[in-house]
Amino acid sequence: MRRLVPEIERLRAAGAAWSDLMPWLSQRLGVPIADDKGARAVQKLFRRAVAKEGCHESQR
């Protein structure tokens, strides 16, 4: 997930909604994201990866 953080941040800054990113993330991560619970789990992983990088999408 950490390697996808810059690309996700770029897409989010361009106005992509999380719901728009889920099919792409599902393919990139190789994990099916079939429902809201899965989507929330991916968002949580993203936030953790961002925290480890020391920057947050709202700071950009």
PDBQT receptor file of N, H, CA, C and O in Angstrom, charges set to zero:
ATOM      1  N   MET A   1       0.825  -1.187   0.000  1.00  0.00    +0.000 N 
ATOM      2  CA  MET A   1       0.000   0.000   0.000  1.00  0.00    +0.000 C 
ATOM      3  C   MET A   1       0.873   1.256   0.000  1.00  0.00    +0.000 C 
ATOM      4  O   MET A   1       0.546   2.239  -0.665  1.00  0.00    +0.000 OA
ATOM      5  N   ARG A   2       1.982   1.225   0.743  1.00  0.00    +0.000 N 
ATOM      6  H   ARG A   2       2.248   0.427   1.283  1.00  0.00    +0.000 HD
ATOM      7  CA  ARG A   2       2.819   2.428   0.836  1.00  0.00    +0.000 C 
ATOM      8  C   ARG A   2       3.326   2.882  -0.518  1.00  0.00    +0.000 C 
ATOM      9  O   ARG A   2       3.482   4.082  -0.744  1.00  0.00    +0.000 OA
ATOM     10  N   ARG A   3       3.583   1.958  -1.418  1.00  0.00    +0.000 N 
ATOM     11  H   ARG A   3       3.456   0.983  -1.235  1.00  0.00    +0.000 HD
ATOM     12  CA  ARG A   3       4.075   2.361  -2.736  1.00  0.00    +0.000 C 
ATOM     13  C   ARG A   3       2.979   3.018  -3.570  1.00  0.00    +0.000 C 
ATOM     14  O   ARG A   3       3.278   3.713  -4.541  1.00  0.00    +0.000 OA
ATOM     15  N   LEU A   4       1.724   2.810  -3.208  1.00  0.00    +0.000 N 
ATOM     16  H   LEU A   4       1.481   2.245  -2.419  1.00  0.00    +0.000 HD
ATOM     17  CA  LEU A   4       0.609   3.413  -3.936  1.00  0.00    +0.000 C 
ATOM     18  C   LEU A   4       0.203   4.776  -3.386  1.00  0.00    +0.000 C 
ATOM     19  O   LEU A   4      -0.568   5.492  -4.024  1.00  0.00    +0.000 OA
ATOM     20  N   VAL A   5       0.711   5.142  -2.215  1.00  0.00    +0.000 N 
ATOM     21  H   VAL A   5       1.338   4.560  -1.697  1.00  0.00    +0.000 HD
ATOM     22  CA  VAL A   5       0.299   6.393  -1.562  1.00  0.00    +0.000 C 
ATOM     23  C   VAL A   5       0.449   7.611  -2.476  1.00  0.00    +0.000 C 
ATOM     24  O   VAL A   5      -0.509   8.372  -2.606  1.00  0.00    +0.000 OA
ATOM     25  N   PRO A   6       1.606   7.834  -3.116  1.00  0.00    +0.000 N 
ATOM     26  CA  PRO A   6       1.723   9.030  -3.956  1.00  0.00    +0.000 C 
ATOM     27  C   PRO A   6       0.702   9.066  -5.096  1.00  0.00    +0.000 C 
ATOM     28  O   PRO A   6       0.145  10.118  -5.408  1.00  0.00    +0.000 OA
ATOM     29  N   GLU A   7       0.465   7.923  -5.705  1.00  0.00    +0.000 N 
ATOM     30  H   GLU A   7       0.918   7.068  -5.452  1.00  0.00    +0.000 HD
ATOM     31  CA  GLU A   7      -0.496   7.868  -6.809  1.00  0.00    +0.000 C 
ATOM     32  C   GLU A   7      -1.922   8.099  -6.310  1.00  0.00    +0.000 C 
ATOM     33  O   GLU A   7      -2.703   8.794  -6.961  1.00  0.00    +0.000 OA
ATOM     34  N   ILE A   8      -2.262   7.519  -5.160  1.00  0.00    +0.000 N 
ATOM     35  H   ILE A   8      -1.628   6.954  -4.632  1.00  0.00    +0.000 HD
ATOM     36  CA  ILE A   8      -3.593   7.723  -4.583  1.00  0.00    +0.000 C 
ATOM     37  C   ILE A   8      -3.778   9.191  -4.221  1.00  0.00    +0.000 C 
ATOM     38  O   ILE A   8      -4.829   9.767  -4.501  1.00  0.00    +0.000 OA
ATOM     39  N   GLU A   9      -2.780   9.797  -3.606  1.00  0.00    +0.000 N 
ATOM     40  H   GLU A   9      -1.926   9.329  -3.379  1.00  0.00    +0.000 HD
ATOM     41  CA  GLU A   9      -2.880  11.209  -3.241  1.00  0.00    +0.000 C 
ATOM     42  C   GLU A   9      -3.053  12.085  -4.471  1.00  0.00    +0.000 C 
ATOM     43  O   GLU A   9      -3.818  13.049  -4.447  1.00  0.00    +0.000 OA
ATOM     44  N   ARG A  10      -2.350  11.758  -5.540  1.00  0.00    +0.000 N 
ATOM     45  H   ARG A  10      -1.728  10.975  -5.559  1.00  0.00    +0.000 HD
ATOM     46  CA  ARG A  10      -2.475  12.531  -6.779  1.00  0.00    +0.000 C 
ATOM     47  C   ARG A  10      -3.892  12.425  -7.336  1.00  0.00    +0.000 C 
ATOM     48  O   ARG A  10      -4.477  13.428  -7.744  1.00  0.00    +0.000 OA
ATOM     49  N   LEU A  11      -4.438  11.222  -7.354  1.00  0.00    +0.000 N 
ATOM     50  H   LEU A  11      -3.962  10.407  -7.023  1.00  0.00    +0.000 HD
ATOM     51  CA  LEU A  11      -5.797  11.016  -7.858  1.00  0.00    +0.000 C 
ATOM     52  C   LEU A  11      -6.834  11.698  -6.974  1.00  0.00    +0.000 C 
ATOM     53  O   LEU A  11      -7.785  12.295  -7.479  1.00  0.00    +0.000 OA
ATOM     54  N   ARG A  12      -6.655  11.612  -5.651  1.00  0.00    +0.000 N 
ATOM     55  H   ARG A  12      -5.883  11.127  -5.240  1.00  0.00    +0.000 HD
ATOM     56  CA  ARG A  12      -7.589  12.260  -4.721  1.00  0.00    +0.000 C 
ATOM     57  C   ARG A  12      -7.527  13.778  -4.876  1.00  0.00    +0.000 C 
ATOM     58  O   ARG A  12      -8.558  14.448  -4.826  1.00  0.00    +0.000 OA
ATOM     59  N   ALA A  13      -6.323  14.327  -5.064  1.00  0.00    +0.000 N 
ATOM     60  H   ALA A  13      -5.484  13.783  -5.104  1.00  0.00    +0.000 HD
ATOM     61  CA  ALA A  13      -6.175  15.773  -5.257  1.00  0.00    +0.000 C 
ATOM     62  C   ALA A  13      -6.836  16.226  -6.559  1.00  0.00    +0.000 C 
ATOM     63  O   ALA A  13      -7.297  17.362  -6.669  1.00  0.00    +0.000 OA
ATOM     64  N   ALA A  14      -6.876  15.329  -7.537  1.00  0.00    +0.000 N 
ATOM     65  H   ALA A  14      -6.501  14.406  -7.448  1.00  0.00    +0.000 HD
ATOM     66  CA  ALA A  14      -7.515  15.640  -8.817  1.00  0.00    +0.000 C 
ATOM     67  C   ALA A  14      -9.033  15.505  -8.743  1.00  0.00    +0.000 C 
ATOM     68  O   ALA A  14      -9.730  15.766  -9.724  1.00  0.00    +0.000 OA
ATOM     69  N   GLY A  15      -9.546  15.095  -7.578  1.00  0.00    +0.000 N 
ATOM     70  H   GLY A  15      -8.979  14.883  -6.782  1.00  0.00    +0.000 HD
ATOM     71  CA  GLY A  15     -10.994  15.039  -7.392  1.00  0.00    +0.000 C 
ATOM     72  C   GLY A  15     -11.610  13.655  -7.452  1.00  0.00    +0.000 C 
ATOM     73  O   GLY A  15     -12.835  13.530  -7.433  1.00  0.00    +0.000 OA
ATOM     74  N   ALA A  16     -10.798  12.619  -7.523  1.00  0.00    +0.000 N 
ATOM     75  H   ALA A  16      -9.804  12.722  -7.538  1.00  0.00    +0.000 HD
ATOM     76  CA  ALA A  16     -11.341  11.260  -7.567  1.00  0.00    +0.000 C 
ATOM     77  C   ALA A  16     -11.912  10.885  -6.201  1.00  0.00    +0.000 C 
ATOM     78  O   ALA A  16     -11.262  11.072  -5.172  1.00  0.00    +0.000 OA
ATOM     79  N   ALA A  17     -13.118  10.361  -6.205  1.00  0.00    +0.000 N 
ATOM     80  H   ALA A  17     -13.646  10.210  -7.041  1.00  0.00    +0.000 HD
ATOM     81  CA  ALA A  17     -13.750   9.897  -4.964  1.00  0.00    +0.000 C 
ATOM     82  C   ALA A  17     -13.210   8.505  -4.629  1.00  0.00    +0.000 C 
ATOM     83  O   ALA A  17     -12.735   7.777  -5.501  1.00  0.00    +0.000 OA
ATOM     84  N   TRP A  18     -13.295   8.159  -3.343  1.00  0.00    +0.000 N 
ATOM     85  H   TRP A  18     -13.680   8.750  -2.635  1.00  0.00    +0.000 HD
ATOM     86  CA  TRP A  18     -12.850   6.820  -2.937  1.00  0.00    +0.000 C 
ATOM     87  C   TRP A  18     -13.594   5.749  -3.718  1.00  0.00    +0.000 C 
ATOM     88  O   TRP A  18     -13.004   4.738  -4.100  1.00  0.00    +0.000 OA
ATOM     89  N   SER A  19     -14.881   5.959  -3.958  1.00  0.00    +0.000 N 
ATOM     90  H   SER A  19     -15.360   6.780  -3.647  1.00  0.00    +0.000 HD
ATOM     91  CA  SER A  19     -15.663   4.951  -4.687  1.00  0.00    +0.000 C 
ATOM     92  C   SER A  19     -15.138   4.764  -6.107  1.00  0.00    +0.000 C 
ATOM     93  O   SER A  19     -15.233   3.671  -6.665  1.00  0.00    +0.000 OA
ATOM     94  N   ASP A  20     -14.584   5.829  -6.695  1.00  0.00    +0.000 N 
ATOM     95  H   ASP A  20     -14.508   6.717  -6.242  1.00  0.00    +0.000 HD
ATOM     96  CA  ASP A  20     -13.996   5.726  -8.033  1.00  0.00    +0.000 C 
ATOM     97  C   ASP A  20     -12.679   4.958  -8.009  1.00  0.00    +0.000 C 
ATOM     98  O   ASP A  20     -12.312   4.306  -8.987  1.00  0.00    +0.000 OA
ATOM     99  N   LEU A  21     -11.978   5.041  -6.894  1.00  0.00    +0.000 N 
ATOM    100  H   LEU A  21     -12.276   5.571  -6.099  1.00  0.00    +0.000 HD
ATOM    101  CA  LEU A  21     -10.665   4.401  -6.788  1.00  0.00    +0.000 C 
ATOM    102  C   LEU A  21     -10.730   2.919  -6.435  1.00  0.00    +0.000 C 
ATOM    103  O   LEU A  21      -9.766   2.191  -6.671  1.00  0.00    +0.000 OA
ATOM    104  N   MET A  22     -11.840   2.464  -5.878  1.00  0.00    +0.000 N 
ATOM    105  H   MET A  22     -12.622   3.056  -5.686  1.00  0.00    +0.000 HD
ATOM    106  CA  MET A  22     -11.907   1.085  -5.384  1.00  0.00    +0.000 C 
ATOM    107  C   MET A  22     -11.647   0.023  -6.455  1.00  0.00    +0.000 C 
ATOM    108  O   MET A  22     -10.891  -0.911  -6.187  1.00  0.00    +0.000 OA
ATOM    109  N   PRO A  23     -12.233   0.116  -7.653  1.00  0.00    +0.000 N 
ATOM    110  CA  PRO A  23     -11.912  -0.913  -8.660  1.00  0.00    +0.000 C 
ATOM    111  C   PRO A  23     -10.420  -0.919  -9.025  1.00  0.00    +0.000 C 
ATOM    112  O   PRO A  23      -9.819  -1.982  -9.181  1.00  0.00    +0.000 OA
ATOM    113  N   TRP A  24      -9.843   0.255  -9.156  1.00  0.00    +0.000 N 
ATOM    114  H   TRP A  24     -10.332   1.118  -9.029  1.00  0.00    +0.000 HD
ATOM    115  CA  TRP A  24      -8.424   0.372  -9.487  1.00  0.00    +0.000 C 
ATOM    116  C   TRP A  24      -7.562  -0.199  -8.363  1.00  0.00    +0.000 C 
ATOM    117  O   TRP A  24      -6.620  -0.951  -8.614  1.00  0.00    +0.000 OA
ATOM    118  N   LEU A  25      -7.896   0.166  -7.116  1.00  0.00    +0.000 N 
ATOM    119  H   LEU A  25      -8.661   0.777  -6.912  1.00  0.00    +0.000 HD
ATOM    120  CA  LEU A  25      -7.146  -0.349  -5.968  1.00  0.00    +0.000 C 
ATOM    121  C   LEU A  25      -7.291  -1.856  -5.834  1.00  0.00    +0.000 C 
ATOM    122  O   LEU A  25      -6.331  -2.554  -5.508  1.00  0.00    +0.000 OA
ATOM    123  N   SER A  26      -8.477  -2.347  -6.082  1.00  0.00    +0.000 N 
ATOM    124  H   SER A  26      -9.258  -1.781  -6.347  1.00  0.00    +0.000 HD
ATOM    125  CA  SER A  26      -8.720  -3.786  -6.014  1.00  0.00    +0.000 C 
ATOM    126  C   SER A  26      -7.784  -4.523  -6.967  1.00  0.00    +0.000 C 
ATOM    127  O   SER A  26      -7.191  -5.542  -6.614  1.00  0.00    +0.000 OA
ATOM    128  N   GLN A  27      -7.664  -3.991  -8.173  1.00  0.00    +0.000 N 
ATOM    129  H   GLN A  27      -8.146  -3.163  -8.459  1.00  0.00    +0.000 HD
ATOM    130  CA  GLN A  27      -6.788  -4.605  -9.168  1.00  0.00    +0.000 C 
ATOM    131  C   GLN A  27      -5.321  -4.473  -8.759  1.00  0.00    +0.000 C 
ATOM    132  O   GLN A  27      -4.570  -5.445  -8.843  1.00  0.00    +0.000 OA
ATOM    133  N   ARG A  28      -4.902  -3.285  -8.317  1.00  0.00    +0.000 N 
ATOM    134  H   ARG A  28      -5.512  -2.496  -8.248  1.00  0.00    +0.000 HD
ATOM    135  CA  ARG A  28      -3.505  -3.053  -7.952  1.00  0.00    +0.000 C 
ATOM    136  C   ARG A  28      -3.071  -3.874  -6.744  1.00  0.00    +0.000 C 
ATOM    137  O   ARG A  28      -1.941  -4.359  -6.686  1.00  0.00    +0.000 OA
ATOM    138  N   LEU A  29      -3.991  -4.026  -5.767  1.00  0.00    +0.000 N 
ATOM    139  H   LEU A  29      -4.908  -3.632  -5.815  1.00  0.00    +0.000 HD
ATOM    140  CA  LEU A  29      -3.658  -4.764  -4.553  1.00  0.00    +0.000 C 
ATOM    141  C   LEU A  29      -3.871  -6.264  -4.712  1.00  0.00    +0.000 C 
ATOM    142  O   LEU A  29      -3.363  -7.056  -3.917  1.00  0.00    +0.000 OA
ATOM    143  N   GLY A  30      -4.623  -6.655  -5.741  1.00  0.00    +0.000 N 
ATOM    144  H   GLY A  30      -5.036  -6.012  -6.386  1.00  0.00    +0.000 HD
ATOM    145  CA  GLY A  30      -4.912  -8.064  -5.939  1.00  0.00    +0.000 C 
ATOM    146  C   GLY A  30      -5.886  -8.623  -4.926  1.00  0.00    +0.000 C 
ATOM    147  O   GLY A  30      -5.889  -9.821  -4.645  1.00  0.00    +0.000 OA
ATOM    148  N   VAL A  31      -6.722  -7.739  -4.374  1.00  0.00    +0.000 N 
ATOM    149  H   VAL A  31      -6.720  -6.765  -4.602  1.00  0.00    +0.000 HD
ATOM    150  CA  VAL A  31      -7.682  -8.119  -3.343  1.00  0.00    +0.000 C 
ATOM    151  C   VAL A  31      -9.063  -7.635  -3.771  1.00  0.00    +0.000 C 
ATOM    152  O   VAL A  31      -9.219  -6.471  -4.139  1.00  0.00    +0.000 OA
ATOM    153  N   PRO A  32     -10.066  -8.509  -3.730  1.00  0.00    +0.000 N 
ATOM    154  CA  PRO A  32     -11.406  -8.041  -4.084  1.00  0.00    +0.000 C 
ATOM    155  C   PRO A  32     -11.958  -7.089  -3.023  1.00  0.00    +0.000 C 
ATOM    156  O   PRO A  32     -11.888  -7.362  -1.825  1.00  0.00    +0.000 OA
ATOM    157  N   ILE A  33     -12.501  -5.983  -3.482  1.00  0.00    +0.000 N 
ATOM    158  H   ILE A  33     -12.558  -5.761  -4.456  1.00  0.00    +0.000 HD
ATOM    159  CA  ILE A  33     -13.135  -5.008  -2.592  1.00  0.00    +0.000 C 
ATOM    160  C   ILE A  33     -14.587  -4.942  -3.034  1.00  0.00    +0.000 C 
ATOM    161  O   ILE A  33     -14.953  -4.156  -3.907  1.00  0.00    +0.000 OA
ATOM    162  N   ALA A  34     -15.404  -5.781  -2.416  1.00  0.00    +0.000 N 
ATOM    163  H   ALA A  34     -15.107  -6.420  -1.706  1.00  0.00    +0.000 HD
ATOM    164  CA  ALA A  34     -16.760  -5.978  -2.914  1.00  0.00    +0.000 C 
ATOM    165  C   ALA A  34     -17.824  -5.136  -2.225  1.00  0.00    +0.000 C 
ATOM    166  O   ALA A  34     -18.931  -5.001  -2.746  1.00  0.00    +0.000 OA
ATOM    167  N   ASP A  35     -17.513  -4.571  -1.070  1.00  0.00    +0.000 N 
ATOM    168  H   ASP A  35     -16.614  -4.681  -0.647  1.00  0.00    +0.000 HD
ATOM    169  CA  ASP A  35     -18.562  -3.865  -0.335  1.00  0.00    +0.000 C 
ATOM    170  C   ASP A  35     -17.983  -2.684   0.433  1.00  0.00    +0.000 C 
ATOM    171  O   ASP A  35     -16.781  -2.422   0.375  1.00  0.00    +0.000 OA
ATOM    172  N   ASP A  36     -18.847  -1.976   1.154  1.00  0.00    +0.000 N 
ATOM    173  H   ASP A  36     -19.823  -2.189   1.201  1.00  0.00    +0.000 HD
ATOM    174  CA  ASP A  36     -18.412  -0.811   1.924  1.00  0.00    +0.000 C 
ATOM    175  C   ASP A  36     -17.419  -1.182   3.017  1.00  0.00    +0.000 C 
ATOM    176  O   ASP A  36     -16.514  -0.408   3.330  1.00  0.00    +0.000 OA
ATOM    177  N   LYS A  37     -17.588  -2.360   3.595  1.00  0.00    +0.000 N 
ATOM    178  H   LYS A  37     -18.323  -2.989   3.342  1.00  0.00    +0.000 HD
ATOM    179  CA  LYS A  37     -16.672  -2.795   4.651  1.00  0.00    +0.000 C 
ATOM    180  C   LYS A  37     -15.252  -2.940   4.090  1.00  0.00    +0.000 C 
ATOM    181  O   LYS A  37     -14.282  -2.527   4.727  1.00  0.00    +0.000 OA
ATOM    182  N   GLY A  38     -15.142  -3.519   2.916  1.00  0.00    +0.000 N 
ATOM    183  H   GLY A  38     -15.930  -3.854   2.399  1.00  0.00    +0.000 HD
ATOM    184  CA  GLY A  38     -13.839  -3.652   2.267  1.00  0.00    +0.000 C 
ATOM    185  C   GLY A  38     -13.250  -2.304   1.896  1.00  0.00    +0.000 C 
ATOM    186  O   GLY A  38     -12.045  -2.088   2.023  1.00  0.00    +0.000 OA
ATOM    187  N   ALA A  39     -14.101  -1.401   1.437  1.00  0.00    +0.000 N 
ATOM    188  H   ALA A  39     -15.080  -1.576   1.334  1.00  0.00    +0.000 HD
ATOM    189  CA  ALA A  39     -13.642  -0.061   1.070  1.00  0.00    +0.000 C 
ATOM    190  C   ALA A  39     -13.123   0.687   2.296  1.00  0.00    +0.000 C 
ATOM    191  O   ALA A  39     -12.097   1.363   2.223  1.00  0.00    +0.000 OA
ATOM    192  N   ARG A  40     -13.818   0.569   3.408  1.00  0.00    +0.000 N 
ATOM    193  H   ARG A  40     -14.651   0.019   3.467  1.00  0.00    +0.000 HD
ATOM    194  CA  ARG A  40     -13.364   1.224   4.640  1.00  0.00    +0.000 C 
ATOM    195  C   ARG A  40     -12.029   0.642   5.100  1.00  0.00    +0.000 C 
ATOM    196  O   ARG A  40     -11.169   1.371   5.594  1.00  0.00    +0.000 OA
ATOM    197  N   ALA A  41     -11.856  -0.663   4.940  1.00  0.00    +0.000 N 
ATOM    198  H   ALA A  41     -12.555  -1.255   4.539  1.00  0.00    +0.000 HD
ATOM    199  CA  ALA A  41     -10.598  -1.300   5.325  1.00  0.00    +0.000 C 
ATOM    200  C   ALA A  41      -9.446  -0.768   4.476  1.00  0.00    +0.000 C 
ATOM    201  O   ALA A  41      -8.354  -0.528   4.991  1.00  0.00    +0.000 OA
ATOM    202  N   VAL A  42      -9.682  -0.584   3.191  1.00  0.00    +0.000 N 
ATOM    203  H   VAL A  42     -10.569  -0.779   2.772  1.00  0.00    +0.000 HD
ATOM    204  CA  VAL A  42      -8.647  -0.050   2.306  1.00  0.00    +0.000 C 
ATOM    205  C   VAL A  42      -8.303   1.388   2.696  1.00  0.00    +0.000 C 
ATOM    206  O   VAL A  42      -7.131   1.763   2.713  1.00  0.00    +0.000 OA
ATOM    207  N   GLN A  43      -9.320   2.192   3.007  1.00  0.00    +0.000 N 
ATOM    208  H   GLN A  43     -10.272   1.888   2.993  1.00  0.00    +0.000 HD
ATOM    209  CA  GLN A  43      -9.075   3.573   3.426  1.00  0.00    +0.000 C 
ATOM    210  C   GLN A  43      -8.257   3.613   4.717  1.00  0.00    +0.000 C 
ATOM    211  O   GLN A  43      -7.385   4.466   4.883  1.00  0.00    +0.000 OA
ATOM    212  N   LYS A  44      -8.544   2.688   5.623  1.00  0.00    +0.000 N 
ATOM    213  H   LYS A  44      -9.252   1.995   5.489  1.00  0.00    +0.000 HD
ATOM    214  CA  LYS A  44      -7.802   2.611   6.885  1.00  0.00    +0.000 C 
ATOM    215  C   LYS A  44      -6.334   2.254   6.615  1.00  0.00    +0.000 C 
ATOM    216  O   LYS A  44      -5.431   2.838   7.216  1.00  0.00    +0.000 OA
ATOM    217  N   LEU A  45      -6.101   1.296   5.713  1.00  0.00    +0.000 N 
ATOM    218  H   LEU A  45      -6.834   0.823   5.225  1.00  0.00    +0.000 HD
ATOM    219  CA  LEU A  45      -4.729   0.934   5.345  1.00  0.00    +0.000 C 
ATOM    220  C   LEU A  45      -4.003   2.119   4.722  1.00  0.00    +0.000 C 
ATOM    221  O   LEU A  45      -2.823   2.348   4.989  1.00  0.00    +0.000 OA
ATOM    222  N   PHE A  46      -4.723   2.874   3.885  1.00  0.00    +0.000 N 
ATOM    223  H   PHE A  46      -5.681   2.688   3.668  1.00  0.00    +0.000 HD
ATOM    224  CA  PHE A  46      -4.139   4.045   3.248  1.00  0.00    +0.000 C 
ATOM    225  C   PHE A  46      -3.719   5.068   4.298  1.00  0.00    +0.000 C 
ATOM    226  O   PHE A  46      -2.612   5.604   4.240  1.00  0.00    +0.000 OA
ATOM    227  N   ARG A  47      -4.595   5.334   5.250  1.00  0.00    +0.000 N 
ATOM    228  H   ARG A  47      -5.494   4.898   5.297  1.00  0.00    +0.000 HD
ATOM    229  CA  ARG A  47      -4.280   6.308   6.302  1.00  0.00    +0.000 C 
ATOM    230  C   ARG A  47      -3.061   5.871   7.115  1.00  0.00    +0.000 C 
ATOM    231  O   ARG A  47      -2.228   6.698   7.485  1.00  0.00    +0.000 OA
ATOM    232  N   ARG A  48      -2.960   4.583   7.386  1.00  0.00    +0.000 N 
ATOM    233  H   ARG A  48      -3.636   3.911   7.085  1.00  0.00    +0.000 HD
ATOM    234  CA  ARG A  48      -1.793   4.069   8.119  1.00  0.00    +0.000 C 
ATOM    235  C   ARG A  48      -0.519   4.251   7.303  1.00  0.00    +0.000 C 
ATOM    236  O   ARG A  48       0.515   4.653   7.838  1.00  0.00    +0.000 OA
ATOM    237  N   ALA A  49      -0.594   3.953   6.005  1.00  0.00    +0.000 N 
ATOM    238  H   ALA A  49      -1.433   3.626   5.571  1.00  0.00    +0.000 HD
ATOM    239  CA  ALA A  49       0.572   4.103   5.138  1.00  0.00    +0.000 C 
ATOM    240  C   ALA A  49       0.991   5.565   5.060  1.00  0.00    +0.000 C 
ATOM    241  O   ALA A  49       2.183   5.870   5.077  1.00  0.00    +0.000 OA
ATOM    242  N   VAL A  50       0.021   6.471   4.975  1.00  0.00    +0.000 N 
ATOM    243  H   VAL A  50      -0.947   6.223   4.961  1.00  0.00    +0.000 HD
ATOM    244  CA  VAL A  50       0.325   7.898   4.930  1.00  0.00    +0.000 C 
ATOM    245  C   VAL A  50       0.975   8.333   6.234  1.00  0.00    +0.000 C 
ATOM    246  O   VAL A  50       1.939   9.099   6.222  1.00  0.00    +0.000 OA
ATOM    247  N   ALA A  51       0.459   7.852   7.349  1.00  0.00    +0.000 N 
ATOM    248  H   ALA A  51      -0.323   7.230   7.358  1.00  0.00    +0.000 HD
ATOM    249  CA  ALA A  51       1.016   8.206   8.656  1.00  0.00    +0.000 C 
ATOM    250  C   ALA A  51       2.474   7.754   8.763  1.00  0.00    +0.000 C 
ATOM    251  O   ALA A  51       3.300   8.464   9.336  1.00  0.00    +0.000 OA
ATOM    252  N   LYS A  52       2.791   6.599   8.225  1.00  0.00    +0.000 N 
ATOM    253  H   LYS A  52       2.120   6.022   7.759  1.00  0.00    +0.000 HD
ATOM    254  CA  LYS A  52       4.166   6.099   8.273  1.00  0.00    +0.000 C 
ATOM    255  C   LYS A  52       5.088   6.933   7.393  1.00  0.00    +0.000 C 
ATOM    256  O   LYS A  52       6.281   7.049   7.672  1.00  0.00    +0.000 OA
ATOM    257  N   GLU A  53       4.534   7.514   6.327  1.00  0.00    +0.000 N 
ATOM    258  H   GLU A  53       3.565   7.419   6.100  1.00  0.00    +0.000 HD
ATOM    259  CA  GLU A  53       5.332   8.348   5.432  1.00  0.00    +0.000 C 
ATOM    260  C   GLU A  53       5.552   9.741   6.018  1.00  0.00    +0.000 C 
ATOM    261  O   GLU A  53       6.429  10.473   5.560  1.00  0.00    +0.000 OA
ATOM    262  N   GLY A  54       4.762  10.112   7.026  1.00  0.00    +0.000 N 
ATOM    263  H   GLY A  54       4.050   9.518   7.398  1.00  0.00    +0.000 HD
ATOM    264  CA  GLY A  54       4.938  11.399   7.686  1.00  0.00    +0.000 C 
ATOM    265  C   GLY A  54       4.265  12.556   6.987  1.00  0.00    +0.000 C 
ATOM    266  O   GLY A  54       4.633  13.709   7.211  1.00  0.00    +0.000 OA
ATOM    267  N   CYS A  55       3.290  12.277   6.147  1.00  0.00    +0.000 N 
ATOM    268  H   CYS A  55       2.991  11.340   5.965  1.00  0.00    +0.000 HD
ATOM    269  CA  CYS A  55       2.579  13.344   5.461  1.00  0.00    +0.000 C 
ATOM    270  C   CYS A  55       1.144  12.903   5.276  1.00  0.00    +0.000 C 
ATOM    271  O   CYS A  55       0.848  11.709   5.305  1.00  0.00    +0.000 OA
ATOM    272  N   HIS A  56       0.264  13.846   5.088  1.00  0.00    +0.000 N 
ATOM    273  H   HIS A  56       0.505  14.816   5.064  1.00  0.00    +0.000 HD
ATOM    274  CA  HIS A  56      -1.151  13.518   4.956  1.00  0.00    +0.000 C 
ATOM    275  C   HIS A  56      -1.709  14.239   3.747  1.00  0.00    +0.000 C 
ATOM    276  O   HIS A  56      -1.277  15.346   3.425  1.00  0.00    +0.000 OA
ATOM    277  N   GLU A  57      -2.667  13.617   3.076  1.00  0.00    +0.000 N 
ATOM    278  H   GLU A  57      -3.018  12.718   3.338  1.00  0.00    +0.000 HD
ATOM    279  CA  GLU A  57      -3.200  14.184   1.848  1.00  0.00    +0.000 C 
ATOM    280  C   GLU A  57      -3.762  15.587   2.049  1.00  0.00    +0.000 C 
ATOM    281  O   GLU A  57      -3.735  16.388   1.115  1.00  0.00    +0.000 OA
ATOM    282  N   SER A  58      -4.269  15.909   3.235  1.00  0.00    +0.000 N 
ATOM    283  H   SER A  58      -4.291  15.258   3.993  1.00  0.00    +0.000 HD
ATOM    284  CA  SER A  58      -4.825  17.240   3.459  1.00  0.00    +0.000 C 
ATOM    285  C   SER A  58      -3.732  18.302   3.557  1.00  0.00    +0.000 C 
ATOM    286  O   SER A  58      -4.022  19.496   3.474  1.00  0.00    +0.000 OA
ATOM    287  N   GLN A  59      -2.479  17.879   3.734  1.00  0.00    +0.000 N 
ATOM    288  H   GLN A  59      -2.244  16.909   3.801  1.00  0.00    +0.000 HD
ATOM    289  CA  GLN A  59      -1.369  18.824   3.834  1.00  0.00    +0.000 C 
ATOM    290  C   GLN A  59      -0.815  19.203   2.476  1.00  0.00    +0.000 C 
ATOM    291  O   GLN A  59       0.048  20.076   2.388  1.00  0.00    +0.000 OA
ATOM    292  N   ARG A  60      -1.277  18.586   1.445  1.00  0.00    +0.000 N 
ATOM    293  H   ARG A  60      -1.978  17.877   1.516  1.00  0.00    +0.000 HD
ATOM    294  CA  ARG A  60      -0.757  18.863   0.102  1.00  0.00    +0.000 C 
ATOM    295  C   ARG A  60      -1.468  19.990  -0.547  1.00  0.00    +0.000 C 
ATOM    296  O   ARG A  60      -1.150  20.349  -1.681  1.00  0.00    +0.000 OA
TER     297      ARG A  60
